[in-house]
Amino acid sequence: MKDTPWGIVQVLTKDNYDRWKNQMKIYLMMQKLWTVVQTESDSVSTNVGAGSSNEIDNNELALCIIQSACGSKILDEISHLNTAKEAWNFLAWRYGSELEATPDIEQGRVGDNVRHCIKLYKCVEEGDEKGVELFLSLAEGRRALFLTSDSDRRTVLHVAAIAGHVKVVEVLVREGEDILLKMHDNMGNTALALAAYLTGKTEVAECMVEDKKGGRIRQNLLAIANNDGEIPLLLAADRGHKRMTRYLFSKTPYKVLNEQDYDKRVLLLERCIREEILDVALGLLELYLELDQLPPESLPDVFLALRALAKMPYAFLSGCQFGFLHNFIYNCFNKF
């Protein structure tokens, strides 16, 4: 094993981090520099006028020692870091052995195709925004964004959307942009579709739908259907995620809704009524201007929606004004 110039600490490789860490800590303590590694990064800066001269000198010395004890490839990975603490934490995150496979990984969420990205997936599942950013700053980081698992063809963005960590989703969307957003799993679901169906967390959907930097709505993303022909709005309504359904309805272009097959449009209406998302149901009914032009054989499907409403007798309390439901029902019958 190759040693450093001091003969006390071995040169760090990808295989000897635990031993290297212990040796390096002892050496830094002997040089009275270990406190620099423990100091918060914000309090030690190499900028002129920030921190005392002694603090800056000690930080530079500790950082130089850490860098000198790294192999050339590892040195390239930390050369952009400015403090000893940042370098130390990065190496612990990158090469530490304390990270173990989570049940999701063991069960196949992360397959052999992305096994080398296990730490990225671990950070995503734990909501470690900084850890995700660190991984993506590596040479292979951007490539890892677009890798898919062997079992279900899901990307790291799919995993983040399911986990529901908003900040992590923001980082991944910023780095992967529209290409990553449009990637789908083996069921045809985008990350947005999974968020709509599995979690109903509106804030996650907002990160993907709204391009705040570009000042636009990603309308194409809202129109991507899965293998069953269902767009994210349909999936959200099916699970009764009220806030998510209302949000997606407000962002999905009317053109997209009207271009759906009539059975999908009626299915969406039926789901909204069944889950008591009646404001969206009324909006859909007003939007579906061509329902009265459907052929007779289509009418049974249309009346699925009315049958769903008929199963809600508690919605018609004795002695109350019809109000919203009054308008809804009359809009239904005015179509025919």
Helices and strands as residue ranges (DSSP letters): H 17-30, H 34-38, G 41-43, H 53-68, H 72-78, H 84-95, H 103-106, G 112-117, H 118-126, H 129-136, H 141-145, H 156-163, H 166-181, H 191-194, I 195-199, H 202-209, E 210-211, E 216-217, H 219-222, H 232-238, H 242-251, H 254-258, H 262-274, H 278-287, G 291-293, G 296-298, H 299-310, G 313-315, H 324-333
